[in-house]
Amino acid sequence: MVLVRYFASAKAASGVEEEVLRLRAGASVSEAVDELRKLHPAELPRILDAASFLLDGIAVRDVTRELPDGAELDVLPPFAGG
């Protein structure tokens, strides 16, 4: 079980602030993202293509990283600003 939290345009595209994903034991960040694409096929996939992810508050550099049960996965779309 993984708690997914959405921010900014990812929140708008998913229509929820957060949701729980039930994944197989040993699932990776990439597998979670694939599941999110299936759950929200209209708008979220294009945002996920450019998004960054935090796993329990730490930036994910390797999307093959395993998700521990009870983890929090934050979806951070690109932010504009100067």
C-alpha angles and dihedrals in degrees: 000000000000128000109222117200121194127207134196113329092003088060091050093047095049094042091224136081093220142350140183120246120202107208135169116272109274095023116158132229087254091056090050090051090050089053091050089054089055094046094050107026099158106066111350101072095068090049092048089055090065100028129113121218135216120202110202089337097311123109114253112230097164115049090194087070113124119248113228117221110270094022124149117229116193120201110211117185119205110284123217122216145105 
